[in-house]
Amino acid sequence: MGAGIAQVAAAAGHTVVLVDQTDEILKNSKKGIEESLKKVAKKKFADKPEAATQFIESTLKNLTVSTDPVAIVHSTDLVIEAIVENQEVKNDLFKRLDKFAPEHTIFASNTSSLQITQLANSTTRQDRFSGLHFFNPVPVMKLVEIVKTPMTSQKTFESLVDFTKALGKTAVSCKDTPGFIVNRLLVPYLMEAVRLYERGDASKEDIDIAMKLGAGYPMGPFELLDYVGLDTSKYIIDGWYMSEPDNPLFAPSPLLNKLVEEKKLGKKTGEGFYKYK
């Protein structure tokens, strides 16, 4: 996700520093961005190879990498965090960066499941803090959810709307509620599909076919769960269940828990609800 966000920001003309833990990760990320840019350029400049080359080169010129966020944060206008979905780890990062970032710098989290207010409270810039939730794959997906906490200033919100539009994305606004808009509707739907299958009411194959042909969805719920990663879905639903244990929509699934325990996480491991070669 971080590499995708870096790519679209650099392509829009922003000076971007992509930060990660090791040089090896960054090397692979840069390689992935270059491959992705080639696909975008081929589609965008189908009959203009020179323009395609210029687009790739100018985008890459806007992008540098670093393993030291503290060293580069002093010159940033916007920090977008897209690290592991762990409240404590994110809080530690924001707390550290808050000490060295300029006063005007806006902090944003790409979290899909954690409360933005709690992340903002780890800093002294609650009014310059917001959720900025992109969707995967970032270069393709047009939507960005801008999540406002009660402390997010109107100026910060408007700045993020302008930034999102400059990337060629569509922004929607949401309060700091579990799952924001998309995941708040999507994850309970996915979990209800699993429960339907657990009860033996229908096969997973028929459920997928039904939702594709009957509801017009591009993927069935089990195909989507495997694509997203079963561990990711479990992490989200577990977090919501902890905060609202009486909400039946957030009830955990024994089958999902079993598959994650067996390391059958979906496409990325070769098996989830379905098997992949």
VODOSE-337647 format. One record per residue (C-alpha): residue in one letter; x, y, z. Coordinates in nm, 3 decimals, always signed. Last residue first. Layout:
REM residues N
<site 'A' <X Y Z>>
...
//
This chain:
REM residues 277
<site 'K' <-0.133 -2.304 -0.793>>
<site 'Y' <-0.419 -2.171 -0.582>>
<site 'K' <-0.651 -2.358 -0.345>>
<site 'Y' <-0.981 -2.206 -0.230>>
<site 'F' <-1.108 -2.097 +0.114>>
<site 'G' <-0.747 -2.013 +0.181>>
<site 'E' <-0.460 -2.171 -0.009>>
<site 'G' <-0.153 -2.063 -0.206>>
<site 'T' <-0.006 -1.854 +0.078>>
<site 'K' <-0.064 -1.511 -0.083>>
<site 'K' <-0.387 -1.631 -0.247>>
<site 'G' <-0.561 -1.698 +0.083>>
<site 'L' <-0.438 -1.712 +0.444>>
<site 'K' <-0.412 -2.085 +0.500>>
<site 'K' <-0.163 -2.051 +0.786>>
<site 'E' <-0.337 -2.336 +0.977>>
<site 'E' <-0.431 -2.088 +1.253>>
<site 'V' <-0.571 -1.857 +0.982>>
<site 'L' <-0.787 -2.141 +0.847>>
<site 'K' <-0.913 -2.231 +1.194>>
<site 'N' <-1.001 -1.870 +1.285>>
<site 'L' <-1.198 -1.832 +0.961>>
<site 'L' <-1.387 -2.154 +1.036>>
<site 'P' <-1.462 -2.057 +1.398>>
<site 'S' <-1.599 -1.717 +1.282>>
<site 'P' <-1.587 -1.416 +1.515>>
<site 'A' <-1.898 -1.210 +1.598>>
<site 'F' <-1.879 -0.853 +1.466>>
<site 'L' <-2.222 -0.842 +1.299>>
<site 'P' <-2.371 -0.984 +1.621>>
<site 'N' <-2.279 -0.662 +1.810>>
<site 'D' <-2.255 -0.754 +2.180>>
<site 'P' <-1.874 -0.773 +2.178>>
<site 'E' <-1.836 -0.410 +2.058>>
<site 'S' <-1.474 -0.300 +2.113>>
<site 'M' <-1.325 -0.649 +2.125>>
<site 'Y' <-1.550 -0.762 +1.838>>
<site 'W' <-1.429 -0.470 +1.625>>
<site 'G' <-1.067 -0.568 +1.676>>
<site 'D' <-1.138 -0.936 +1.607>>
<site 'I' <-1.326 -0.842 +1.286>>
<site 'I' <-1.030 -0.641 +1.154>>
<site 'Y' <-0.762 -0.895 +1.246>>
<site 'K' <-0.968 -1.180 +1.101>>
<site 'S' <-1.008 -0.993 +0.771>>
<site 'T' <-0.633 -0.929 +0.753>>
<site 'D' <-0.549 -1.289 +0.842>>
<site 'L' <-0.784 -1.416 +0.572>>
<site 'G' <-0.597 -1.219 +0.307>>
<site 'V' <-0.755 -0.959 +0.074>>
<site 'Y' <-0.761 -1.192 -0.228>>
<site 'D' <-0.878 -1.496 -0.029>>
<site 'L' <-1.157 -1.291 +0.130>>
<site 'L' <-1.250 -1.155 -0.213>>
<site 'E' <-1.282 -1.501 -0.368>>
<site 'F' <-1.488 -1.608 -0.066>>
<site 'P' <-1.718 -1.303 -0.097>>
<site 'G' <-1.772 -1.341 -0.474>>
<site 'M' <-1.585 -1.111 -0.708>>
<site 'P' <-1.699 -0.852 -0.966>>
<site 'Y' <-2.030 -0.800 -0.778>>
<site 'G' <-2.338 -0.782 -1.003>>
<site 'A' <-2.579 -0.873 -0.723>>
<site 'G' <-2.730 -1.188 -0.874>>
<site 'L' <-2.454 -1.299 -1.109>>
<site 'K' <-2.153 -1.220 -0.890>>
<site 'M' <-2.329 -1.266 -0.556>>
<site 'A' <-2.487 -1.596 -0.657>>
<site 'I' <-2.168 -1.734 -0.812>>
<site 'D' <-1.972 -1.667 -0.491>>
<site 'I' <-2.244 -1.822 -0.273>>
<site 'D' <-2.262 -2.122 -0.508>>
<site 'E' <-1.887 -2.183 -0.480>>
<site 'K' <-1.891 -2.140 -0.102>>
<site 'S' <-2.158 -2.409 -0.080>>
<site 'A' <-2.499 -2.316 +0.062>>
<site 'D' <-2.694 -2.339 +0.389>>
<site 'G' <-2.427 -2.558 +0.554>>
<site 'R' <-2.423 -2.347 +0.870>>
<site 'E' <-2.055 -2.268 +0.813>>
<site 'Y' <-2.131 -2.155 +0.454>>
<site 'L' <-2.391 -1.900 +0.569>>
<site 'R' <-2.153 -1.799 +0.848>>
<site 'V' <-1.876 -1.735 +0.593>>
<site 'A' <-2.112 -1.523 +0.379>>
<site 'E' <-2.212 -1.329 +0.694>>
<site 'M' <-1.843 -1.258 +0.756>>
<site 'L' <-1.799 -1.115 +0.407>>
<site 'Y' <-2.107 -0.891 +0.448>>
<site 'P' <-1.985 -0.781 +0.793>>
<site 'V' <-1.650 -0.690 +0.629>>
<site 'L' <-1.798 -0.491 +0.338>>
<site 'L' <-2.032 -0.244 +0.509>>
<site 'R' <-1.796 -0.114 +0.779>>
<site 'N' <-1.510 -0.184 +0.536>>
<site 'V' <-1.641 +0.068 +0.282>>
<site 'I' <-1.761 +0.347 +0.510>>
<site 'F' <-1.524 +0.392 +0.808>>
<site 'G' <-1.435 +0.043 +0.935>>
<site 'P' <-1.522 +0.134 +1.294>>
<site 'T' <-1.638 +0.503 +1.312>>
<site 'D' <-1.410 +0.808 +1.297>>
<site 'K' <-1.647 +1.023 +1.091>>
<site 'C' <-1.650 +0.988 +0.714>>
<site 'S' <-1.569 +1.194 +0.406>>
<site 'V' <-1.543 +1.069 +0.050>>
<site 'A' <-1.260 +1.162 -0.185>>
<site 'T' <-1.237 +1.069 -0.552>>
<site 'K' <-0.885 +1.016 -0.684>>
<site 'G' <-0.689 +1.185 -0.962>>
<site 'L' <-0.388 +1.239 -0.734>>
<site 'A' <-0.463 +1.614 -0.731>>
<site 'K' <-0.813 +1.529 -0.605>>
<site 'T' <-0.666 +1.352 -0.303>>
<site 'F' <-0.434 +1.643 -0.221>>
<site 'D' <-0.722 +1.891 -0.247>>
<site 'V' <-0.939 +1.677 -0.016>>
<site 'L' <-0.642 +1.643 +0.221>>
<site 'S' <-0.595 +2.021 +0.238>>
<site 'E' <-0.970 +2.068 +0.293>>
<site 'F' <-0.963 +1.829 +0.590>>
<site 'T' <-0.659 +1.995 +0.743>>
<site 'K' <-0.817 +2.342 +0.707>>
<site 'Q' <-1.144 +2.213 +0.857>>
<site 'S' <-0.950 +2.102 +1.164>>
<site 'T' <-0.942 +1.740 +1.282>>
<site 'M' <-1.028 +1.737 +1.655>>
<site 'P' <-1.361 +1.547 +1.641>>
<site 'T' <-1.181 +1.293 +1.417>>
<site 'K' <-1.224 +1.316 +1.043>>
<site 'V' <-1.164 +1.018 +0.814>>
<site 'I' <-1.090 +1.090 +0.449>>
<site 'E' <-1.178 +0.778 +0.249>>
<site 'V' <-0.995 +0.755 -0.084>>
<site 'L' <-1.153 +0.599 -0.394>>
<site 'K' <-1.016 +0.562 -0.746>>
<site 'M' <-0.863 +0.216 -0.727>>
<site 'V' <-0.608 +0.153 -1.003>>
<site 'P' <-0.281 +0.311 -0.883>>
<site 'V' <-0.369 +0.214 -0.521>>
<site 'P' <-0.416 -0.159 -0.577>>
<site 'N' <-0.558 -0.173 -0.311>>
<site 'F' <-0.767 +0.103 -0.158>>
<site 'F' <-0.655 +0.427 +0.008>>
<site 'H' <-0.760 +0.540 +0.357>>
<site 'L' <-0.649 +0.885 +0.463>>
<site 'G' <-0.738 +0.911 +0.833>>
<site 'S' <-0.673 +1.249 +0.985>>
<site 'F' <-0.432 +1.451 +1.198>>
<site 'R' <-0.355 +1.824 +1.186>>
<site 'D' <-0.602 +1.917 +1.464>>
<site 'Q' <-0.463 +1.639 +1.684>>
<site 'R' <-0.111 +1.780 +1.646>>
<site 'T' <+0.050 +1.699 +1.984>>
<site 'T' <+0.078 +1.331 +1.898>>
<site 'S' <-0.026 +0.991 +2.045>>
<site 'N' <-0.380 +1.129 +2.063>>
<site 'A' <-0.399 +1.125 +1.683>>
<site 'L' <-0.361 +0.746 +1.681>>
<site 'Q' <-0.643 +0.707 +1.935>>
<site 'T' <-0.863 +0.942 +1.731>>
<site 'I' <-0.794 +0.746 +1.410>>
<site 'Q' <-0.946 +0.427 +1.549>>
<site 'L' <-0.795 +0.120 +1.387>>
<site 'S' <-0.950 -0.080 +1.102>>
<site 'S' <-0.841 +0.031 +0.755>>
<site 'T' <-0.530 +0.222 +0.857>>
<site 'N' <-0.391 +0.464 +0.597>>
<site 'S' <-0.293 +0.711 +0.866>>
<site 'A' <-0.243 +1.084 +0.815>>
<site 'F' <-0.014 +1.341 +0.975>>
<site 'I' <-0.022 +1.700 +0.849>>
<site 'T' <+0.295 +1.907 +0.876>>
<site 'H' <+0.242 +2.273 +0.977>>
<site 'E' <+0.442 +2.249 +1.303>>
<site 'P' <+0.743 +2.094 +1.133>>
<site 'A' <+0.811 +1.725 +1.208>>
<site 'F' <+1.078 +1.628 +1.463>>
<site 'K' <+0.891 +1.553 +1.786>>
<site 'D' <+0.578 +1.434 +1.603>>
<site 'L' <+0.785 +1.171 +1.421>>
<site 'R' <+0.855 +0.980 +1.743>>
<site 'K' <+0.496 +0.992 +1.870>>
<site 'F' <+0.368 +0.893 +1.525>>
<site 'L' <+0.596 +0.589 +1.514>>
<site 'D' <+0.517 +0.476 +1.869>>
<site 'N' <+0.143 +0.515 +1.809>>
<site 'K' <+0.166 +0.304 +1.491>>
<site 'V' <+0.348 +0.023 +1.674>>
<site 'E' <+0.101 +0.033 +1.963>>
<site 'Q' <-0.209 +0.029 +1.742>>
<site 'N' <-0.094 -0.255 +1.517>>
<site 'E' <-0.203 -0.276 +1.154>>
<site 'V' <+0.152 -0.286 +1.012>>
<site 'I' <+0.273 +0.028 +0.833>>
<site 'A' <+0.091 +0.266 +0.597>>
<site 'E' <+0.159 +0.611 +0.748>>
<site 'I' <+0.110 +0.916 +0.529>>
<site 'V' <+0.319 +1.217 +0.636>>
<site 'L' <+0.235 +1.550 +0.472>>
<site 'D' <+0.426 +1.879 +0.445>>
<site 'T' <+0.768 +1.722 +0.489>>
<site 'S' <+1.113 +1.876 +0.546>>
<site 'H' <+1.172 +1.774 +0.909>>
<site 'V' <+1.037 +1.423 +0.833>>
<site 'I' <+1.356 +1.321 +0.648>>
<site 'A' <+1.595 +1.222 +0.926>>
<site 'V' <+1.322 +1.097 +1.158>>
<site 'P' <+1.192 +0.856 +0.892>>
<site 'D' <+1.529 +0.678 +0.855>>
<site 'T' <+1.520 +0.385 +0.613>>
<site 'S' <+1.504 +0.612 +0.310>>
<site 'V' <+1.380 +0.619 -0.049>>
<site 'T' <+1.355 +0.877 -0.327>>
<site 'L' <+1.074 +0.955 -0.570>>
<site 'N' <+1.020 +1.266 -0.781>>
<site 'K' <+1.273 +1.152 -1.040>>
<site 'L' <+1.082 +0.823 -1.065>>
<site 'T' <+0.773 +1.012 -1.177>>
<site 'S' <+0.968 +1.219 -1.431>>
<site 'E' <+1.128 +0.906 -1.579>>
<site 'I' <+0.803 +0.710 -1.608>>
<site 'F' <+0.611 +0.999 -1.764>>
<site 'Q' <+0.899 +1.078 -2.004>>
<site 'T' <+0.908 +0.716 -2.121>>
<site 'A' <+0.531 +0.716 -2.182>>
<site 'A' <+0.551 +1.048 -2.366>>
<site 'E' <+0.818 +0.901 -2.594>>
<site 'P' <+0.610 +0.586 -2.653>>
<site 'K' <+0.305 +0.785 -2.767>>
<site 'D' <+0.041 +0.554 -2.916>>
<site 'A' <-0.065 +0.378 -2.594>>
<site 'F' <+0.019 +0.671 -2.364>>
<site 'K' <-0.213 +0.607 -2.069>>
<site 'K' <-0.233 +0.228 -2.103>>
<site 'K' <+0.136 +0.170 -2.164>>
<site 'A' <+0.222 +0.439 -1.909>>
<site 'V' <+0.015 +0.270 -1.636>>
<site 'K' <+0.171 -0.069 -1.708>>
<site 'K' <+0.522 +0.077 -1.713>>
<site 'L' <+0.448 +0.263 -1.390>>
<site 'S' <+0.356 -0.064 -1.220>>
<site 'E' <+0.686 -0.222 -1.318>>
<site 'E' <+0.879 +0.080 -1.190>>
<site 'I' <+0.678 +0.080 -0.866>>
<site 'G' <+0.752 -0.288 -0.809>>
<site 'K' <+1.124 -0.227 -0.858>>
<site 'K' <+1.111 +0.061 -0.612>>
<site 'S' <+0.933 -0.162 -0.359>>
<site 'N' <+1.187 -0.441 -0.406>>
<site 'K' <+1.475 -0.200 -0.341>>
<site 'L' <+1.289 -0.051 -0.046>>
<site 'I' <+1.244 -0.393 +0.114>>
<site 'E' <+1.615 -0.467 +0.063>>
<site 'D' <+1.720 -0.128 +0.201>>
<site 'T' <+1.541 -0.212 +0.525>>
<site 'Q' <+1.265 -0.075 +0.752>>
<site 'D' <+1.065 +0.137 +0.511>>
<site 'V' <+1.034 +0.498 +0.398>>
<site 'L' <+0.924 +0.627 +0.058>>
<site 'V' <+1.025 +0.991 +0.013>>
<site 'V' <+0.802 +1.183 -0.227>>
<site 'T' <+0.832 +1.515 -0.410>>
<site 'H' <+0.485 +1.567 -0.556>>
<site 'G' <+0.424 +1.580 -0.930>>
<site 'A' <+0.107 +1.372 -0.964>>
<site 'A' <+0.317 +1.068 -1.062>>
<site 'A' <+0.508 +1.105 -0.734>>
<site 'A' <+0.182 +1.095 -0.536>>
<site 'V' <+0.053 +0.798 -0.738>>
<site 'Q' <+0.373 +0.601 -0.681>>
<site 'A' <+0.414 +0.683 -0.312>>
<site 'I' <+0.057 +0.567 -0.246>>
<site 'G' <+0.126 +0.241 -0.429>>
<site 'A' <+0.453 +0.187 -0.242>>
<site 'G' <+0.278 +0.241 +0.091>>
<site 'M' <+0.000 +0.000 +0.000>>
//
